[in-house]
Amino acid sequence: MSISAQTIVLKTLADTLAFGRLLGQIAQPGDVICLDGDLGAGKTTLTQAIAAGLEVPPEEYVTSPSFAILHEYQGRMPLYHMDFYRLSDAAEVTDLGLDEYFFLSGLTVLEWCERAESLVPPSRLRLTLTMAQDDSRIVVYDPGVGGWQKRCPFYTK
């Protein structure tokens, strides 16, 4: 794994899993992590590693909630894994009551969060994943305006 100011390169699957576990370990109740990137960029794989960092039992296999929109898992705190790919806008998110999860006592991980940008708290951690030609993942991160700036060991001003 290599890190530069605002960018992390995850060269291997092991790097991705270690990065996700770290995020799960430092997450606090009420945190929101936004994952953006093309299909196949590794959003669900990263969420699986975040779940491991939250101590979600391995037998609770974390899958993409593309069709269900929301999956909930129990670890040291709840993990609310949402996928807004099939939603068109923030109004749909509000109509379904999904925005309420952003303020509960668990960690919310949102895939395709740009569909509800206006609802996402400014204190979120935004990670945009891109696949490189060598199959590594490039992660551009934005820690928002909250506690992620202080907790992320990779964040530099």
VONUGU-813666 format. One line per field, with one value per residue: residue number from 0; x, y, z of N, C-alpha, C, O in turn. Coordinates in Angstrom, 2 decimals. Layout:
n	[NUM:...];
n.x	[X:...];
n.y	[Y:...];
n.z	[Z:...];
ca.x	[X:...];
ca.y	[Y:...];
ca.z	[Z:...];
c.x	[X:...];
c.y	[Y:...];
c.z	[Z:...];
o.x	[X:...];
o.y	[Y:...];
o.z	[Z:...];
END
This chain:
n	[0:1:2:3:4:5:6:7:8:9:10:11:12:13:14:15:16:17:18:19:20:21:22:23:24:25:26:27:28:29:30:31:32:33:34:35:36:37:38:39:40:41:42:43:44:45:46:47:48:49:50:51:52:53:54:55:56:57:58:59:60:61:62:63:64:65:66:67:68:69:70:71:72:73:74:75:76:77:78:79:80:81:82:83:84:85:86:87:88:89:90:91:92:93:94:95:96:97:98:99:100:101:102:103:104:105:106:107:108:109:110:111:112:113:114:115:116:117:118:119:120:121:122:123:124:125:126:127:128:129:130:131:132:133:134:135:136:137:138:139:140:141:142:143:144:145:146:147:148:149:150:151:152:153:154:155:156];
n.x	[0.86:0.63:0.83:-0.20:-0.71:-4.03:-4.51:-4.57:-2.93:-3.94:-2.36:-2.72:-5.06:-4.78:-3.87:-6.18:-7.96:-6.67:-6.74:-9.53:-10.21:-8.85:-10.34:-12.80:-12.04:-11.42:-13.74:-16.56:-19.63:-22.33:-20.85:-20.30:-19.46:-18.77:-18.79:-17.65:-17.43:-16.77:-18.70:-17.47:-15.21:-14.45:-15.94:-17.77:-16.07:-14.30:-16.13:-16.70:-14.28:-14.27:-16.39:-15.20:-13.32:-15.08:-15.76:-17.78:-19.23:-17.59:-19.29:-21.49:-21.90:-20.98:-22.71:-23.41:-25.84:-27.41:-29.97:-31.60:-31.19:-30.57:-28.59:-28.13:-25.75:-24.42:-21.89:-19.25:-20.54:-23.54:-23.55:-24.62:-25.22:-25.58:-26.83:-27.22:-27.51:-29.72:-31.52:-32.92:-32.69:-32.32:-34.85:-36.08:-34.50:-35.16:-37.94:-37.92:-36.91:-34.24:-32.30:-32.42:-30.81:-28.28:-27.83:-27.91:-26.69:-24.68:-22.34:-22.61:-22.31:-22.20:-22.84:-22.61:-23.33:-23.64:-26.14:-27.69:-26.55:-27.17:-28.25:-26.35:-24.32:-21.99:-19.79:-18.88:-16.79:-15.45:-14.73:-13.35:-13.10:-10.96:-10.05:-6.81:-4.60:-2.93:-4.44:-4.49:-6.01:-6.96:-7.49:-9.15:-9.47:-11.62:-11.94:-14.07:-15.66:-15.43:-14.77:-13.25:-10.99:-9.25:-8.95:-8.06:-5.21:-3.90:-4.47:-3.47:-3.00];
n.y	[-1.17:2.19:5.61:8.87:12.45:12.63:10.42:6.91:3.96:0.78:-2.00:-4.74:-7.43:-8.08:-5.64:-4.08:-5.41:-5.03:-2.22:-1.77:-3.19:-1.60:0.80:-0.10:-0.68:1.83:3.19:4.95:5.12:6.39:7.22:7.77:6.28:6.90:5.23:5.40:4.70:2.89:0.03:-2.99:-1.91:-2.48:-1.85:-3.39:-5.43:-3.91:-3.09:-5.55:-5.99:-3.80:-4.59:-6.80:-5.44:-4.26:-6.36:-8.05:-11.19:-13.81:-15.69:-14.24:-13.35:-10.66:-9.11:-7.51:-5.02:-4.45:-5.08:-5.31:-2.94:-2.23:-3.79:-5.12:-5.65:-7.19:-6.25:-5.07:-2.74:-1.81:-2.40:-0.68:-1.31:0.12:0.42:2.56:2.35:1.57:3.53:6.72:9.35:11.74:12.07:9.55:8.13:9.42:8.93:6.19:6.18:5.82:7.72:8.19:6.33:7.38:8.68:7.01:4.65:3.19:2.20:3.56:2.48:3.57:2.76:4.18:6.80:9.31:9.57:10.55:12.84:15.33:14.60:13.32:13.42:16.11:15.27:12.89:10.19:10.11:7.88:7.29:4.85:3.53:1.39:0.44:-0.16:-2.27:-3.83:-2.90:-0.85:2.49:4.85:7.70:9.99:11.82:13.29:14.76:17.00:16.28:14.00:12.10:13.25:13.48:10.86:9.24:7.62:7.97:10.44:13.64:17.11];
n.z	[0.00:-0.88:0.01:-0.70:-0.54:-0.16:-1.76:-1.94:-2.78:-3.29:-3.65:-3.67:-2.99:-0.32:0.70:0.33:2.05:4.52:4.72:4.79:7.16:9.03:8.78:9.79:12.40:13.48:13.25:14.55:16.49:14.59:12.43:8.91:5.89:2.61:-0.43:-3.59:-7.10:-10.13:-11.31:-10.05:-8.93:-6.35:-4.09:-2.54:-1.65:-0.10:1.84:3.04:4.34:6.08:7.68:8.92:10.48:12.21:13.72:12.83:12.75:10.92:9.73:9.03:6.13:4.19:1.68:-1.49:-1.33:-3.58:-4.71:-2.46:-1.17:1.51:3.93:7.12:9.67:12.61:14.78:16.79:16.84:15.09:11.53:8.83:5.70:2.68:-0.66:-3.19:-5.89:-7.48:-6.94:-7.75:-6.79:-4.03:-2.92:-3.10:-1.29:1.09:1.14:1.60:4.12:4.64:5.16:7.85:9.07:8.99:11.31:13.44:15.94:14.73:12.14:9.00:5.75:2.57:-0.72:-3.93:-3.15:-4.24:-5.27:-3.30:-2.32:-1.08:1.33:2.83:5.69:6.38:7.77:6.85:5.58:2.47:-0.07:-3.14:-5.47:-7.93:-10.54:-11.46:-14.27:-13.58:-11.93:-9.35:-6.80:-6.81:-4.40:-3.78:-1.27:0.93:3.90:4.91:7.25:9.87:12.56:11.16:10.07:12.21:13.08:10.97:10.11:7.74:6.78:5.75:6.06];
ca.x	[0.00:1.37:-0.04:0.22:-1.69:-5.38:-4.63:-3.98:-2.91:-4.04:-1.74:-3.14:-6.27:-4.38:-3.86:-7.58:-8.52:-6.05:-7.28:-10.91:-10.21:-8.46:-11.49:-13.78:-11.52:-11.41:-15.09:-17.30:-21.07:-22.80:-20.00:-20.77:-18.43:-19.33:-17.94:-18.02:-16.56:-17.45:-19.00:-16.27:-14.06:-14.05:-16.71:-18.30:-14.91:-13.86:-17.14:-16.48:-13.13:-14.74:-17.18:-14.24:-12.79:-16.15:-15.96:-18.95:-18.80:-17.32:-20.42:-22.43:-21.23:-21.41:-22.96:-23.87:-27.29:-27.91:-31.40:-32.29:-30.84:-29.99:-28.30:-27.64:-24.91:-24.09:-20.52:-19.11:-21.67:-24.20:-23.10:-25.72:-24.60:-26.60:-26.43:-28.21:-27.38:-31.03:-32.35:-32.64:-32.37:-32.44:-36.25:-36.32:-33.82:-35.99:-39.20:-37.66:-36.44:-32.85:-31.48:-32.44:-29.71:-27.05:-27.72:-28.07:-25.48:-23.82:-21.57:-23.30:-21.46:-23.06:-22.34:-23.33:-23.94:-23.91:-27.58:-28.33:-25.50:-27.69:-28.65:-25.20:-23.71:-20.68:-18.73:-18.62:-15.54:-15.75:-13.68:-13.65:-12.22:-10.74:-9.13:-5.66:-4.33:-2.25:-5.43:-4.50:-7.10:-6.58:-8.53:-9.07:-10.27:-12.00:-12.41:-15.17:-15.38:-15.64:-13.76:-12.39:-9.70:-8.40:-8.76:-7.45:-3.76:-3.38:-4.89:-2.54:-3.55];
ca.y	[0.00:3.44:6.72:10.25:13.38:12.44:9.22:5.67:2.91:-0.55:-2.79:-6.14:-7.71:-7.99:-4.20:-3.65:-5.98:-4.36:-0.87:-1.86:-3.57:-0.41:1.70:-0.67:-0.60:3.21:3.76:5.25:5.19:7.56:7.51:7.44:6.13:6.88:4.53:5.67:4.09:2.09:-1.36:-3.81:-1.17:-3.03:-1.25:-4.42:-6.07:-3.01:-3.15:-6.82:-5.79:-2.89:-5.43:-7.57:-4.50:-4.02:-7.64:-8.78:-12.58:-14.25:-16.44:-13.25:-12.95:-9.35:-9.11:-6.25:-4.83:-3.80:-5.27:-5.10:-1.55:-2.16:-4.98:-4.75:-6.68:-6.88:-6.42:-4.29:-1.82:-2.21:-1.94:-0.47:-1.31:0.54:0.58:3.44:2.25:1.45:4.69:7.81:10.64:11.87:11.92:8.13:7.75:9.96:8.19:4.87:6.38:5.38:8.81:8.12:5.47:8.17:9.29:5.98:4.35:2.26:2.72:3.46:2.44:3.85:2.64:5.07:7.83:10.54:9.61:11.23:13.73:16.40:14.04:12.74:14.38:16.62:14.63:11.56:9.88:9.73:7.14:7.02:3.77:3.37:0.30:0.77:-1.20:-3.41:-4.41:-2.26:0.10:3.84:5.39:9.13:10.13:13.13:12.98:15.60:18.05:15.75:13.23:11.27:13.95:13.22:9.42:8.55:7.73:8.30:11.79:14.75:18.38];
ca.z	[0.00:-0.86:0.36:-0.96:0.02:-0.69:-2.58:-1.43:-3.79:-2.71:-4.72:-3.63:-2.21:1.09:1.04:0.43:3.27:5.67:4.75:5.26:8.59:9.78:8.83:10.72:13.77:13.98:13.11:15.77:16.27:13.86:11.28:7.57:4.87:1.26:-1.38:-4.98:-8.08:-11.14:-11.00:-10.02:-8.39:-5.06:-3.00:-1.64:-1.02:0.96:2.91:3.74:5.24:7.14:8.58:9.73:11.46:13.19:14.39:12.35:12.66:9.54:9.16:8.48:4.91:3.69:0.24:-2.04:-1.18:-4.80:-4.89:-1.18:-0.84:2.85:4.74:8.45:10.29:14.00:15.23:18.03:16.65:13.84:10.22:7.90:4.37:1.72:-2.05:-3.81:-7.34:-8.11:-6.60:-8.69:-6.17:-2.58:-2.53:-2.90:-0.05:2.17:1.14:2.20:5.50:4.77:5.69:9.31:9.50:9.07:12.63:14.46:16.70:14.02:11.01:7.73:4.56:1.42:-2.08:-4.86:-2.31:-4.98:-5.55:-2.18:-1.83:-0.22:2.62:3.51:6.62:5.96:8.55:6.28:4.89:1.09:-0.75:-4.54:-5.90:-9.36:-10.87:-12.30:-15.27:-12.96:-11.02:-8.05:-6.60:-6.40:-3.54:-3.50:-0.06:1.45:5.24:5.37:8.22:11.22:13.27:10.31:9.89:13.37:13.29:9.85:10.17:6.41:6.37:5.98:5.57];
c.x	[0.90:0.38:0.59:-0.90:-3.06:-5.54:-3.92:-4.02:-2.89:-3.60:-2.25:-4.46:-5.95:-4.34:-5.28:-8.21:-7.96:-6.59:-8.71:-11.01:-9.85:-9.63:-12.54:-13.33:-11.60:-12.78:-15.74:-18.79:-21.47:-21.95:-20.67:-19.55:-19.13:-18.32:-18.47:-17.01:-17.38:-17.82:-17.70:-15.04:-13.62:-14.82:-17.22:-17.16:-14.39:-14.84:-17.01:-15.34:-13.48:-15.54:-16.27:-13.64:-13.79:-16.48:-17.30:-18.49:-18.63:-18.48:-21.54:-21.77:-21.82:-21.52:-23.44:-25.38:-27.93:-29.41:-32.18:-32.16:-30.17:-29.79:-27.75:-26.90:-24.57:-22.63:-20.40:-20.07:-22.31:-23.51:-24.34:-25.10:-25.69:-26.00:-27.53:-28.19:-28.74:-31.98:-31.98:-32.22:-32.60:-33.88:-36.60:-35.69:-34.65:-37.31:-39.06:-37.17:-34.99:-31.94:-31.44:-31.28:-28.42:-26.80:-27.96:-26.71:-24.60:-22.99:-22.39:-22.28:-22.40:-22.31:-23.22:-24.02:-24.23:-25.39:-28.33:-27.38:-26.01:-28.08:-27.47:-24.56:-22.33:-19.51:-18.37:-17.21:-15.92:-14.52:-14.13:-12.62:-12.17:-9.78:-8.03:-5.42:-3.65:-3.13:-5.33:-5.69:-6.52:-7.75:-8.25:-9.99:-10.47:-12.61:-13.55:-14.72:-15.49:-14.45:-12.85:-11.04:-8.74:-8.05:-8.02:-5.94:-3.14:-3.70:-3.79:-3.15:-2.66];
c.y	[1.23:4.59:8.03:11.14:13.18:11.19:8.05:4.67:1.57:-1.53:-4.22:-6.26:-7.61:-6.54:-3.70:-4.14:-5.32:-2.94:-0.87:-2.23:-2.38:0.56:1.20:-0.54:0.82:3.88:3.93:5.32:6.51:7.93:7.08:7.36:6.02:6.22:4.79:4.99:3.24:0.71:-2.16:-3.12:-1.68:-2.50:-2.30:-5.17:-5.21:-3.04:-4.45:-6.68:-4.83:-3.69:-6.27:-6.69:-4.14:-5.28:-8.28:-10.23:-13.03:-15.02:-15.52:-12.65:-11.66:-9.40:-7.74:-6.13:-4.16:-3.91:-5.00:-3.65:-1.43:-3.55:-4.47:-5.93:-6.23:-7.23:-5.69:-3.10:-2.23:-1.63:-1.87:-0.30:-1.01:0.69:1.34:3.36:2.23:2.59:5.85:9.11:10.61:11.68:10.45:7.64:8.20:9.20:6.82:4.97:6.00:6.46:8.79:7.28:6.25:8.67:8.29:5.64:3.30:2.98:2.51:3.49:2.54:3.62:3.50:6.20:9.13:10.67:10.38:12.23:14.76:15.90:13.55:13.78:14.85:15.99:13.25:11.43:9.42:9.07:6.85:6.03:3.69:2.21:0.81:-0.40:-2.43:-4.12:-3.89:-1.31:1.43:4.41:6.86:9.35:11.59:12.86:13.86:16.60:17.56:14.99:12.38:11.94:13.61:11.73:8.71:8.71:8.11:9.71:12.81:16.01:18.97];
c.z	[0.00:-0.69:-0.06:-0.47:-0.60:-1.53:-1.89:-2.57:-3.05:-3.79:-4.80:-2.88:-0.72:1.56:1.24:1.72:4.52:5.83:5.28:6.72:9.46:9.90:9.81:12.17:14.33:13.87:14.47:15.47:15.60:12.66:9.98:6.65:3.53:0.32:-2.79:-5.89:-9.03:-10.61:-11.05:-9.44:-7.02:-3.87:-2.01:-0.95:0.12:2.13:3.70:4.74:6.37:8.17:9.48:10.82:12.54:13.99:14.05:12.18:11.20:8.91:8.66:7.24:4.37:2.17:-0.20:-1.87:-2.40:-4.97:-3.62:-0.71:0.52:3.42:6.07:9.06:11.71:14.28:16.56:18.02:15.32:12.61:9.34:6.52:3.35:0.33:-2.76:-5.34:-8.04:-7.75:-7.50:-8.02:-4.67:-2.11:-2.28:-1.60:1.15:2.27:1.79:3.65:5.71:5.35:7.21:9.85:9.68:10.49:13.75:15.07:16.04:12.99:9.75:6.61:3.36:0.12:-2.97:-4.10:-3.05:-5.34:-4.46:-1.52:-0.82:1.17:3.47:4.43:6.14:6.71:8.02:5.77:3.49:0.48:-2.17:-5.05:-7.42:-9.55:-11.77:-13.27:-14.68:-11.92:-9.60:-7.99:-6.17:-5.63:-3.32:-2.31:0.31:2.82:5.74:6.41:9.67:11.75:12.41:10.10:11.01:13.50:12.18:9.88:8.82:5.99:6.71:5.37:4.53];
o.x	[1.84:-0.75:1.77:-1.94:-3.16:-6.65:-2.84:-5.04:-1.96:-4.34:-2.22:-4.91:-6.77:-4.74:-5.56:-8.91:-8.70:-6.87:-9.06:-11.80:-10.46:-9.90:-13.12:-14.15:-11.81:-12.97:-15.50:-19.18:-21.01:-22.29:-21.49:-18.71:-19.98:-17.15:-19.60:-15.87:-18.54:-17.30:-16.91:-13.95:-12.52:-14.39:-17.12:-17.28:-14.06:-14.42:-17.19:-15.42:-13.04:-15.39:-16.54:-13.47:-13.42:-17.37:-17.90:-17.47:-19.43:-18.65:-22.44:-21.17:-23.03:-20.55:-23.82:-26.12:-28.88:-30.07:-33.31:-32.97:-29.27:-30.69:-27.00:-27.36:-24.43:-22.20:-21.33:-20.37:-21.68:-22.96:-25.03:-24.52:-26.62:-24.82:-28.64:-28.78:-28.89:-33.12:-30.84:-31.48:-33.03:-34.11:-37.33:-36.29:-34.83:-37.75:-39.98:-37.03:-34.54:-30.93:-30.50:-30.82:-27.55:-25.68:-28.19:-25.70:-23.85:-22.93:-22.82:-21.46:-23.28:-21.25:-24.44:-25.17:-24.99:-25.85:-29.46:-27.41:-25.35:-28.24:-27.60:-24.29:-21.59:-18.36:-17.62:-16.51:-16.66:-13.42:-15.18:-11.42:-13.19:-8.80:-8.28:-5.98:-3.77:-2.63:-6.03:-6.31:-5.69:-8.88:-7.22:-11.15:-9.64:-13.68:-13.96:-13.55:-15.64:-13.30:-11.79:-10.03:-7.54:-6.97:-7.41:-5.43:-1.98:-3.24:-3.27:-3.74:-2.95];
o.y	[1.31:4.54:8.27:10.65:13.67:10.92:8.20:4.54:1.27:-1.84:-4.84:-5.33:-7.11:-6.25:-2.97:-3.40:-5.06:-2.51:-0.05:-1.64:-2.17:1.09:1.98:-0.32:1.00:5.01:3.17:5.54:7.58:8.86:6.16:8.26:5.15:6.60:4.43:4.74:2.92:0.27:-2.02:-3.68:-1.36:-2.68:-2.12:-5.50:-5.73:-3.03:-4.44:-7.20:-5.02:-3.49:-6.42:-7.13:-3.75:-5.26:-8.98:-10.47:-12.67:-15.00:-15.97:-11.58:-11.57:-9.70:-6.90:-7.06:-3.39:-2.94:-4.52:-3.19:-0.60:-4.38:-3.50:-7.07:-5.04:-8.36:-5.69:-2.53:-2.91:-0.52:-2.87:0.75:-1.80:1.03:0.84:4.20:2.84:2.61:5.96:9.89:9.60:11.18:10.14:6.84:7.45:8.86:6.35:3.95:5.87:6.14:9.34:7.51:5.84:9.05:8.69:6.27:2.59:4.21:1.39:4.41:1.70:4.21:3.54:6.53:9.97:11.76:10.82:12.43:15.02:16.70:13.38:14.90:14.06:16.16:12.52:12.42:8.44:9.63:6.24:6.31:3.78:2.07:1.53:-1.49:-3.53:-4.91:-4.39:-1.01:1.49:4.44:7.23:8.96:12.45:12.27:13.73:17.00:18.37:15.30:11.97:11.24:13.48:11.39:7.67:9.82:8.51:10.14:12.82:15.97:20.04];
o.z	[0.79:-1.17:0.19:-0.03:-1.72:-1.99:-1.33:-3.25:-2.30:-4.71:-5.86:-2.22:0.05:2.69:2.19:2.40:5.47:6.95:6.13:7.46:10.50:10.98:10.57:13.05:15.52:14.33:15.40:14.32:15.98:11.94:9.96:6.64:3.34:0.29:-3.11:-5.50:-8.76:-9.58:-11.99:-9.47:-6.57:-2.73:-0.80:0.23:1.19:3.29:4.92:5.86:7.50:9.37:10.67:11.95:13.64:14.84:14.88:11.54:10.35:7.69:7.95:7.29:4.13:1.48:0.62:-2.21:-2.25:-5.33:-3.68:0.10:0.68:3.39:6.11:8.99:11.97:14.06:17.36:19.07:14.52:12.64:9.13:6.22:3.18:0.17:-2.92:-6.02:-9.11:-8.21:-7.96:-8.61:-4.11:-1.00:-1.34:-0.88:2.10:3.37:2.46:4.32:6.85:5.96:7.80:10.97:10.45:10.82:14.90:14.75:16.72:12.95:9.47:6.53:3.18:-0.11:-2.79:-4.39:-2.56:-5.67:-4.66:-0.31:0.18:2.08:4.68:4.00:5.55:6.31:8.66:5.55:3.35:0.51:-2.38:-5.06:-8.10:-8.81:-12.73:-13.10:-15.24:-11.12:-8.71:-9.01:-5.26:-6.13:-2.75:-2.33:0.04:2.91:6.90:6.46:10.58:11.45:12.87:9.97:10.78:13.98:12.42:9.70:8.76:4.94:7.82:4.29:4.00];
END
